[in-house]
Amino acid sequence: MGIMDRWAAFLMKTGANREKQNIIWNMAGSFFYAFASMVLSFLVMRIVGKDQGGVFAFGFSTFGQQMFILAYFGIRPFQVTDGAREYRFGDYRLHRYLTCGAALLGGAGYLLFSGYSPEKARIIFLLVCYKVIDGLADVYESEFQRAGHLHLTGKSNTFRTILSVGVFLAALTGGCSLLMACRAAVAAQAAGVLVFDVPVLRRLSGVDMEGSMARMAPLTGATLLLFVSVFLDFYIFSAAKYAIDARMDDVASGYFNVIFMPTSVINLAAGFVIRPVLTYLTDYWNQARYGRFVRMLGRISALIGALSVLAVSLTWILGGPVLAIMEKLLGASYEGSLIRYHGPFVIVVLGGGFYAILNLYYYVLVILRRQTVIFGIYVVMTGLAAVLAPALVESQGIRGASLAYLMLMAVMAGGFVAGAWIFYFAGKRSRRKG
């Protein structure tokens, strides 16, 4: 047995209770991924200053993430719920190679005509590369979950994040420029896939590594609406950030990203309960166990709602002192720059609660295989976002951006919840008639 085989065997160990390990490692992976996304921009602002911090915040959490969506192509929920093995892992992986290439080309094309300075464009493109590699890793992590090894997904997420973020921060604090630190992060991200994903996947039994170009067209057709929907979803989610980038300066982008950070906490908490139960909800629906489906969905919805109320309450009470502490952590030059955004801070957290609930019902519609409904909601919301976010940012700045985010998330959550229950009952009636 070679070194990589022994390493893969070590990562695959679960102990006596795999379900418990699945939950623990899913929580760990979700935590580290969300924590890194939440605090990285803050740390970069502290280390390199307001302007470059704002560039990083936009490149990492907005445009880079948009290109991640292109690489990811919205396939994860489809792959994870493909219990009948309609497509092989090799098909999913080959498809991901194609979408990752498209994401790199799309990112480069946008930056070529963006009007950004050469340094800003280079930094953002490296962050696109970082996110695209993350999208490649996702196809392995999705297969781990489909095979019932969610703990491997969590381990990959945890260790890749620690490696790449650790290398990035070590380079930045060691005196490297932001550009060089981003190069180091990309290299570490690629190494993470080669170390934590590839050798482990090869040891899983029942995984068909064969991929066929002939199956790319039907796979793309089956998931195209999911991709467009997820792509539009992230645009709607980030419309306020895009509006700030277009109508304000890099400093404003950095500030808004700071007050936006708590949304990651809500989504993290929601992810803890959503991911482990997706396969159960899928099985309950496929097996026509409707009572269990409704009870589980109701419990998860209530839990997400309770967490959201708690988050908004804490932000209302403690938001001012928290922003003041953030100012001190960022340095003397930031004094008074964040505390004035306490109101927008609360508004953004409330919007994050609506986003968490719509995320759950998005997955429900995927399980019901109602991609056209998802697509229709996103098309309508994209039009609304394209008008609402720029108008509110133009008139009210960062406060307007927070209001735009809240309004978009609330309306979209209403659409997803209504759509899921309507088509749940419609599907149930149709099955009984059949």
C-alpha positions as CSV (number, residue, x, y, z in Angstrom):
1,M,0.0,0.0,0.0
2,G,1.5,3.3,-1.1
3,I,1.6,6.6,0.9
4,M,-1.5,8.1,-0.7
5,D,-3.4,4.9,-0.2
6,R,-2.6,4.9,3.5
7,W,-3.4,8.6,3.7
8,A,-6.8,8.0,2.0
9,A,-7.5,5.1,4.4
10,F,-6.8,7.4,7.3
11,L,-9.2,10.0,6.1
12,M,-11.9,7.4,5.5
13,K,-12.0,6.2,9.1
14,T,-15.3,6.8,10.8
15,G,-15.3,4.8,14.0
16,A,-18.4,2.8,15.0
17,N,-21.0,5.4,14.3
18,R,-20.8,6.8,10.7
19,E,-24.0,8.9,11.1
20,K,-22.5,10.7,14.0
21,Q,-19.3,11.3,12.1
22,N,-21.3,12.6,9.2
23,I,-23.0,15.2,11.3
24,I,-19.8,16.2,13.2
25,W,-17.7,16.6,10.1
26,N,-20.4,18.3,8.1
27,M,-20.7,20.9,10.9
28,A,-16.9,21.3,11.0
29,G,-16.6,21.7,7.2
30,S,-19.5,24.1,7.0
31,F,-18.1,26.1,10.0
32,F,-14.6,26.5,8.6
33,Y,-15.8,27.3,5.1
34,A,-18.3,30.0,6.3
35,F,-15.9,31.3,9.0
36,A,-13.2,31.8,6.3
37,S,-15.7,33.6,4.0
38,M,-16.9,35.7,6.8
39,V,-13.6,37.0,8.3
40,L,-11.1,36.9,5.5
41,S,-12.1,40.2,4.0
42,F,-12.1,41.7,7.5
43,L,-8.5,40.5,8.1
44,V,-7.3,41.7,4.7
45,M,-8.7,45.2,5.4
46,R,-6.8,45.1,8.7
47,I,-3.5,44.0,7.1
48,V,-3.4,45.9,3.7
49,G,-5.9,48.8,4.3
50,K,-9.3,50.0,3.1
51,D,-8.8,50.2,-0.6
52,Q,-7.1,46.8,-1.3
53,G,-9.3,45.3,1.4
54,G,-12.3,46.5,-0.6
55,V,-10.9,45.0,-3.8
56,F,-10.4,41.6,-2.1
57,A,-13.8,41.7,-0.5
58,F,-15.5,42.2,-3.9
59,G,-13.2,39.7,-5.7
60,F,-13.5,37.0,-3.1
61,S,-17.1,37.2,-1.9
62,T,-18.9,38.6,-4.9
63,F,-17.3,38.3,-8.4
64,G,-15.1,35.3,-7.6
65,Q,-18.1,33.6,-6.0
66,Q,-20.2,34.3,-9.1
67,M,-17.6,32.5,-11.2
68,F,-17.7,29.6,-8.7
69,I,-21.4,29.3,-9.5
70,L,-20.6,29.0,-13.2
71,A,-18.0,26.3,-12.4
72,Y,-20.4,24.6,-9.9
73,F,-23.3,24.8,-12.5
74,G,-25.9,24.1,-9.8
75,I,-25.3,20.4,-10.1
76,R,-24.7,19.5,-6.5
77,P,-28.3,19.0,-5.4
78,F,-28.9,17.0,-8.6
79,Q,-25.9,14.8,-8.1
80,V,-26.5,14.3,-4.4
81,T,-30.1,13.2,-5.0
82,D,-29.2,11.0,-8.1
83,G,-29.7,7.9,-6.0
84,A,-30.6,5.8,-9.0
85,R,-27.2,6.5,-10.5
86,E,-28.6,8.0,-13.7
87,Y,-25.2,9.5,-14.3
88,R,-21.8,8.1,-13.3
89,F,-19.2,10.1,-11.2
90,G,-17.0,10.2,-14.3
91,D,-19.8,12.0,-16.2
92,Y,-20.2,14.6,-13.4
93,R,-16.4,15.1,-13.2
94,L,-16.0,15.5,-17.0
95,H,-18.9,18.0,-17.0
96,R,-17.2,19.9,-14.2
97,Y,-13.9,20.2,-16.1
98,L,-15.9,21.9,-18.9
99,T,-17.8,24.3,-16.6
100,C,-14.6,25.2,-14.7
101,G,-12.9,26.1,-18.1
102,A,-15.9,28.2,-19.0
103,A,-15.7,30.0,-15.6
104,L,-12.1,30.9,-16.1
105,L,-12.8,32.2,-19.6
106,G,-15.8,34.1,-18.4
107,G,-14.0,35.7,-15.6
108,A,-11.0,36.7,-17.8
109,G,-13.4,38.1,-20.4
110,Y,-15.3,40.2,-17.9
111,L,-12.1,41.6,-16.3
112,L,-10.7,42.4,-19.8
113,F,-13.5,44.9,-20.4
114,S,-14.2,46.0,-16.8
115,G,-12.1,49.1,-16.8
116,Y,-10.3,48.1,-13.6
117,S,-6.7,48.9,-13.0
118,P,-4.3,46.1,-14.0
119,E,-3.5,45.3,-10.4
120,K,-7.1,45.1,-9.4
121,A,-7.9,42.9,-12.4
122,R,-5.0,40.5,-11.6
123,I,-6.1,40.2,-8.0
124,I,-9.7,39.5,-8.9
125,F,-8.7,36.9,-11.5
126,L,-6.6,35.0,-9.0
127,L,-9.5,35.0,-6.7
128,V,-11.6,33.6,-9.6
129,C,-9.0,30.8,-10.0
130,Y,-9.3,30.1,-6.3
131,K,-13.1,29.8,-6.4
132,V,-13.1,27.8,-9.6
133,I,-10.8,25.2,-8.0
134,D,-13.3,25.2,-5.1
135,G,-15.9,24.4,-7.7
136,L,-13.9,21.5,-9.0
137,A,-13.5,20.1,-5.5
138,D,-17.3,20.2,-5.1
139,V,-17.8,17.4,-7.6
140,Y,-15.8,15.1,-5.4
141,E,-17.5,16.3,-2.3
142,S,-20.9,15.8,-3.9
143,E,-20.0,12.2,-4.8
144,F,-18.9,11.5,-1.2
145,Q,-22.3,12.7,0.0
146,R,-24.2,10.7,-2.7
147,A,-22.3,7.6,-1.5
148,G,-23.4,8.2,2.1
149,H,-20.0,9.5,3.2
150,L,-20.9,13.1,4.2
151,H,-18.0,13.0,6.7
152,L,-15.6,12.9,3.8
153,T,-17.3,16.0,2.4
154,G,-16.8,17.7,5.7
155,K,-13.2,16.6,6.0
156,S,-12.4,17.9,2.6
157,N,-14.0,21.3,3.3
158,T,-12.3,21.6,6.6
159,F,-8.8,20.7,5.6
160,R,-8.8,22.4,2.2
161,T,-10.0,25.6,3.8
162,I,-7.5,25.5,6.6
163,L,-4.6,24.8,4.2
164,S,-5.5,27.5,1.6
165,V,-6.5,30.2,4.0
166,G,-3.5,29.5,6.3
167,V,-1.1,29.8,3.4
168,F,-2.8,33.0,2.2
169,L,-2.6,34.7,5.6
170,A,0.9,33.5,6.2
171,A,2.0,35.0,3.0
172,L,0.2,38.3,3.6
173,T,1.4,38.7,7.2
174,G,4.9,37.6,6.1
175,G,5.3,40.7,3.9
176,C,4.0,39.5,0.6
177,S,1.8,41.8,-1.5
178,L,-1.9,41.0,-1.8
179,L,-1.2,39.8,-5.4
180,M,1.5,37.3,-4.3
181,A,-0.6,36.1,-1.3
182,C,-3.5,35.3,-3.8
183,R,-1.1,33.3,-6.0
184,A,0.0,31.3,-2.9
185,A,-3.7,30.7,-2.0
186,V,-4.5,29.4,-5.5
187,A,-1.5,26.9,-5.3
188,A,-2.6,25.7,-1.9
189,Q,-6.2,25.3,-3.0
190,A,-5.1,23.1,-5.9
191,A,-2.9,21.1,-3.6
192,G,-5.9,20.6,-1.3
193,V,-7.9,18.9,-4.0
194,L,-5.0,16.6,-4.9
195,V,-4.5,15.6,-1.3
196,F,-8.0,15.5,0.3
197,D,-10.3,14.6,-2.6
198,V,-8.7,12.7,-5.4
199,P,-7.0,9.8,-3.5
200,V,-10.1,9.3,-1.2
201,L,-12.5,9.1,-4.1
202,R,-10.5,6.4,-5.8
203,R,-10.8,4.2,-2.7
204,L,-14.6,4.4,-2.5
205,S,-16.3,1.3,-3.8
206,G,-19.0,1.5,-6.5
207,V,-17.8,4.7,-8.0
208,D,-17.7,4.6,-11.8
209,M,-14.8,6.8,-12.9
210,E,-15.7,6.5,-16.6
211,G,-16.9,9.7,-18.3
212,S,-18.5,10.1,-21.7
213,M,-18.7,13.2,-23.9
214,A,-21.9,11.7,-25.3
215,R,-23.6,12.1,-21.9
216,M,-22.6,15.8,-21.5
217,A,-25.5,17.1,-23.6
218,P,-28.2,15.3,-21.6
219,L,-26.6,16.1,-18.3
220,T,-26.3,19.7,-19.2
221,G,-30.0,19.7,-20.4
222,A,-31.1,18.1,-17.1
223,T,-29.3,20.7,-15.0
224,L,-29.3,23.8,-17.2
225,L,-32.3,25.4,-15.5
226,L,-30.7,24.6,-12.1
227,F,-27.4,26.3,-13.2
228,V,-29.2,29.4,-14.6
229,S,-31.3,29.5,-11.4
230,V,-28.3,29.3,-9.0
231,F,-26.4,31.8,-11.1
232,L,-29.3,34.2,-11.0
233,D,-29.8,33.5,-7.3
234,F,-26.3,34.6,-6.5
235,Y,-26.7,37.7,-8.6
236,I,-29.9,38.6,-6.7
237,F,-28.1,37.8,-3.4
238,S,-25.2,40.0,-4.4
239,A,-27.0,42.7,-6.4
240,A,-26.4,45.2,-3.6
241,K,-22.7,44.5,-3.7
242,Y,-22.5,44.9,-7.4
243,A,-24.4,48.2,-7.1
244,I,-21.9,49.4,-4.6
245,D,-18.9,48.4,-6.7
246,A,-20.4,50.3,-9.7
247,R,-21.7,53.4,-7.9
248,M,-19.4,53.8,-4.9
249,D,-15.7,53.1,-4.1
250,D,-13.6,50.1,-3.0
251,V,-13.8,51.4,0.6
252,A,-17.6,51.2,0.6
253,S,-17.4,47.7,-0.7
254,G,-15.2,46.8,2.2
255,Y,-17.5,48.4,4.8
256,F,-20.6,46.7,3.4
257,N,-18.8,43.3,3.3
258,V,-18.1,43.8,7.1
259,I,-21.7,44.4,8.0
260,F,-22.7,41.6,5.7
261,M,-20.6,39.0,7.6
262,P,-23.3,37.8,10.0
263,T,-25.4,36.4,7.1
264,S,-22.7,33.7,6.9
265,V,-23.4,32.7,10.5
266,I,-27.1,32.3,9.8
267,N,-26.5,30.3,6.6
268,L,-23.9,28.2,8.5
269,A,-26.3,27.3,11.2
270,A,-29.0,26.6,8.6
271,G,-26.5,24.4,6.7
272,F,-25.9,22.3,9.8
273,V,-29.5,21.1,9.7
274,I,-30.3,21.2,6.0
275,R,-27.4,19.1,4.5
276,P,-27.7,16.0,6.7
277,V,-31.5,15.6,6.0
278,L,-31.5,16.1,2.2
279,T,-31.1,12.4,1.5
280,Y,-33.9,11.6,4.1
281,L,-36.3,14.2,2.5
282,T,-35.5,12.7,-0.9
283,D,-36.2,9.1,0.3
284,Y,-39.4,10.1,2.1
285,W,-40.7,11.8,-1.1
286,N,-39.6,8.9,-3.4
287,Q,-41.1,6.4,-1.0
288,A,-44.3,8.4,-0.7
289,R,-43.8,8.7,3.1
290,Y,-45.6,12.0,3.1
291,G,-46.2,12.4,6.9
292,R,-42.5,12.0,7.6
293,F,-41.6,14.4,4.8
294,V,-43.9,17.1,6.2
295,R,-42.9,16.7,9.8
296,M,-39.1,16.8,9.0
297,L,-39.6,19.9,6.7
298,G,-41.7,21.6,9.4
299,R,-39.1,21.0,12.1
300,I,-36.2,22.3,10.0
301,S,-38.2,25.4,9.0
302,A,-39.1,26.2,12.6
303,L,-35.5,25.8,13.7
304,I,-34.2,28.1,10.9
305,G,-36.9,30.6,11.8
306,A,-35.9,30.5,15.5
307,L,-32.2,31.0,14.7
308,S,-33.1,33.9,12.5
309,V,-35.1,35.6,15.2
310,L,-32.3,35.1,17.7
311,A,-29.7,36.5,15.3
312,V,-31.8,39.7,14.6
313,S,-32.5,40.2,18.3
314,L,-28.8,39.9,19.2
315,T,-27.8,42.2,16.4
316,W,-30.3,44.8,17.5
317,I,-29.1,44.7,21.1
318,L,-25.4,44.1,20.6
319,G,-24.7,45.4,17.0
320,G,-23.5,48.8,18.1
321,P,-20.8,47.5,20.5
322,V,-19.8,44.7,18.1
323,L,-19.2,47.3,15.3
324,A,-17.2,49.5,17.8
325,I,-15.0,46.5,18.6
326,M,-14.6,45.8,14.9
327,E,-13.4,49.4,14.4
328,K,-10.8,48.9,17.2
329,L,-9.6,45.6,15.6
330,L,-9.3,47.2,12.2
331,G,-7.1,50.1,13.6
332,A,-7.3,53.8,14.4
333,S,-8.0,54.8,10.8
334,Y,-11.3,53.0,11.0
335,E,-12.6,54.8,14.1
336,G,-16.3,55.9,13.6
337,S,-16.5,54.3,10.1
338,L,-18.6,51.3,11.0
339,I,-20.7,52.3,14.1
340,R,-22.9,54.5,11.9
341,Y,-24.1,51.4,10.0
342,H,-25.8,49.8,13.0
343,G,-29.2,50.1,11.3
344,P,-28.1,48.6,8.0
345,F,-26.3,45.9,10.0
346,V,-29.7,44.8,11.6
347,I,-31.5,45.0,8.2
348,V,-28.8,42.7,6.5
349,V,-29.1,40.1,9.3
350,L,-32.9,40.0,8.9
351,G,-32.4,39.5,5.1
352,G,-30.0,36.7,5.9
353,G,-32.8,34.9,7.8
354,F,-35.0,35.0,4.8
355,Y,-32.2,33.8,2.6
356,A,-31.7,30.8,4.9
357,I,-35.3,29.7,4.7
358,L,-35.5,30.2,0.9
359,N,-32.4,28.0,0.6
360,L,-34.2,25.1,2.3
361,Y,-37.2,25.4,0.1
362,Y,-35.0,25.6,-3.0
363,Y,-33.8,22.1,-2.2
364,V,-37.4,21.0,-1.6
365,L,-38.3,22.1,-5.2
366,V,-35.2,20.3,-6.5
367,I,-36.3,17.1,-4.7
368,L,-39.7,17.6,-6.3
369,R,-37.9,18.1,-9.6
370,R,-39.6,21.4,-10.3
371,Q,-36.6,23.1,-11.9
372,T,-38.9,25.3,-14.1
373,V,-40.6,26.7,-11.1
374,I,-37.2,27.6,-9.6
375,F,-36.2,29.2,-12.9
376,G,-39.3,31.2,-13.1
377,I,-38.9,32.7,-9.6
378,Y,-35.3,33.6,-10.3
379,V,-36.1,35.3,-13.7
380,V,-38.7,37.5,-12.0
381,M,-36.4,38.3,-9.1
382,T,-33.4,39.1,-11.3
383,G,-35.4,41.8,-13.1
384,L,-36.4,43.2,-9.7
385,A,-32.9,43.1,-8.4
386,A,-31.4,44.8,-11.5
387,V,-33.8,47.8,-10.9
388,L,-34.1,47.9,-7.1
389,A,-30.5,47.6,-5.9
390,P,-28.9,50.3,-8.1
391,A,-31.8,52.7,-7.4
392,L,-31.5,52.3,-3.6
393,V,-27.7,52.4,-3.6
394,E,-27.8,55.6,-5.7
395,S,-30.3,57.3,-3.3
396,Q,-29.2,55.9,0.1
397,G,-25.8,54.4,-0.3
398,I,-25.0,51.5,2.1
399,R,-28.3,51.8,3.9
400,G,-30.0,51.5,0.5
401,A,-28.0,48.4,-0.3
402,S,-29.1,46.8,3.0
403,L,-32.7,47.6,2.3
404,A,-32.4,46.2,-1.2
405,Y,-31.0,43.0,0.1
406,L,-33.8,42.6,2.7
407,M,-36.6,43.3,0.2
408,L,-35.2,40.9,-2.4
409,M,-34.6,38.1,0.1
410,A,-38.1,38.5,1.7
411,V,-39.9,38.4,-1.7
412,M,-37.9,35.5,-3.0
413,A,-38.4,33.5,0.2
414,G,-42.2,34.0,-0.1
415,G,-42.0,32.7,-3.7
416,F,-40.0,29.5,-2.8
417,V,-42.1,28.6,0.2
418,A,-45.4,29.0,-1.7
419,G,-44.1,27.2,-4.7
420,A,-42.8,24.2,-2.7
421,W,-46.0,23.6,-0.8
422,I,-48.2,24.1,-3.9
423,F,-46.2,21.5,-5.9
424,Y,-45.9,19.2,-2.9
425,F,-49.7,18.9,-2.7
426,A,-50.0,18.8,-6.5
427,G,-47.4,16.0,-6.8
428,K,-49.0,14.1,-3.9
429,R,-52.5,14.2,-5.6
430,S,-51.0,13.2,-9.0
431,R,-49.3,10.1,-7.5
432,R,-52.5,9.0,-5.8
433,K,-54.5,9.3,-9.0
434,G,-51.9,7.4,-10.8
